[in-house]
């Protein structure tokens, strides 16, 4: 097989890129190792920055998002000193976020890609890549029980943290920055009326979060051990912990219901630099992971693709490599700002076993400061709704 851009991975990054290139008349093939139904149902992020919503609209894939997504104008942080109400549009002139599950984004993008005659090969497992230092790299993959190859001008590595693309870069050419947090999140998806707004809580028993996926679906998390077994978290335990940590002694806000999904999510921060090797460009989780406290993973992938698509369109139209050569540096500026914010929110709200009484007092003081400071609340708000894009 032959194409201009071989895209490894049909997550948000790969699908956004495929539609942007398709619209520009650039041929591309998407290889996805999983079944279509698997990637359309796995629950991931659900908070979309305005820039991501705008990208969906620009691609003509936002109709269902606007019909079913929920606008979220406020973020609440609960702690021992009370509740911090962060009014997003007041602090970030007019900006809000939209609650719409990542799996729904993926469904919409797949439908748009296939509906416009684009190619996605599901259950096509990329095994290795050759020729990255030349002008015609080749992706080797397995599909329908056969070994196949895809020759291309450019490889887009959008295959996530565990994919093969980043591993195709020689170790001595890649710098890895990594922080593994000493805890995880136990998360559930429940048939229960959600809180009216995104609600974070810092509690002496650990962090918790009440989020939404629809008017009848709640996405709820509690801080847990990184190696916890989900079997050690029966329904009653999870509801009791949420009740305690969300400071809701009356039970008026926390509605219990049937738990549809559950699992432990490890927390880590990871950045690989550069995000380019030869004719391969990494995007999304293939290049960086941020702890979910900042709700940035999908949005950061979309930001990468905004930069990469412009660079590729310029390359195929004019032959100019300038934007491609700047791609990694341009993206990493935003990646590190988002990593800083996600790490800040994680440190602000979680209980660390290694924390001394001094550390805990500083954490409490920081929360008290944010509660009484317009500047502190604005810092959280402007990062939460999404930083402005810098021109590449």
Secondary structure, 3 states (H helix, E strand, C coil): CECCEEEECCCHHHHHHHHHHHHCCCCEEEECCCCHHHHCCCCCCCEECHHHHHHHHHCCCCHHHHHHCEEECEEEEEECCEEEEEEHHHHCCCCCEEECCHHHHHHHHHHHHHHCCCEEECCEEEEEEECCCCCCCEEEEEECCEEEEEECCEEEECCCCCCCCHHHCCHHHCEEEEEEEEEEEEEEEEECCCCCCEEEECCCCCCEEEEEEECCEEEEEEEECCCCCHHHCCHHHHHHHHHHHCCCCCCCCCCCCEEEEEEEEEEEEEEEECCEECCEEECHHHCEECCHHHCCHHHHHHHHHHHHHHHHHHHHHHCCCHHHHHHHHHHHHHHHHHHHHHHHHHHHHCCCCCCCHHHHHHHHHHHHHHHHCHHHHHHHHHHHHCCCCCCC
